[in-house]
Amino acid sequence: MRTFNAILAVADISGYTRFVVQHRSALLHAEQIISELMETVASQANVPLKLQKLEGDAAFMVAEVTGSMPEAVNDVMEQIVSFTAGFEQKKTDLFEKSIGGCPCGACQTIENLGLKTVVHCGEVLEKTMGGLTELAGEPVIVAHRLLKNSVEGGNYVLATSDVAGMLDTEPYEVSEQIVEDVTDVGQITGTVWFPAEQALDRGGVAPLTRVSGRIEAMRLFAKRGLSILSGRRRQFQNLSG
């Protein structure tokens, strides 16, 4: 076992539970969408930030700091801004593959998913259990528990005051100060930044609701059927296309 100073980032896909539960009939595509989005986030972690482990719909990342903490904090925040943009771009790419191709509820409601990232720092304990390396300590607890907070919306970066105070620049223009009560820890203050909203181009296809979902699916299938009958057969677009 050893202890070291670290910056912790937990990137969580918001709306995951509702997304999967509401699309049981399209579970394969729902889980594929989540997997591709999570992979996009995790794959963009770079030194000093590295993926510690995937936790379902979240990626737990850590940066071991042996030099300047402020320098490392700014580096990590740049990476968070980068993978947040990558997440949005991946959503757009998956959605564009689905429009006019796969009419399942999961593919047609990708826009409802968001990414919220919590950033904290402090001394952590590294230990090995069953051949797996785990991190423990109060900073790990705080970073994870702050995923449950009073912030409205599902797209944001939340940095505790310890982290926010070391940033040279604001990652996004819109922000707010927060005070959160963390069980067994106490009050934690921080700053929440909100990336600019990026609306998906639905290509004229209306957003699905519970009522309109089946109707929209039938419309898309009918449109594709007519194209085939009229000799304009094209490759069926889906997530693997």
Number of C-alpha atoms within 10 A of each C-alpha: 9 9 13 12 17 24 25 28 29 26 28 25 21 20 15 20 10 11 20 19 12 15 18 13 13 16 17 12 21 23 17 15 21 21 13 16 22 22 14 19 24 21 11 18 19 13 13 16 24 19 18 18 15 16 11 12 18 22 21 21 19 25 23 19 20 10 9 8 18 16 13 22 28 19 17 24 22 13 19 23 16 14 20 24 16 16 23 20 16 18 22 19 13 21 25 20 17 23 19 22 22 20 21 22 25 27 24 25 19 20 19 14 20 19 25 21 27 23 29 25 26 17 17 20 17 15 14 11 8 6 7 7 12 14 17 13 13 14 21 23 15 22 24 19 16 22 17 10 13 11 14 7 11 17 21 23 25 29 25 23 18 16 22 22 13 14 16 11 10 12 17 14 10 12 16 11 13 18 14 17 14 16 11 9 11 10 11 15 15 19 17 20 20 18 16 11 8 11 9 15 12 16 9 8 13 11 12 16 12 9 8 12 18 15 13 20 18 14 15 19 16 12 13 18 13 13 13 12 9 9 8 11 12 10 8 13 14 19 17 9 10
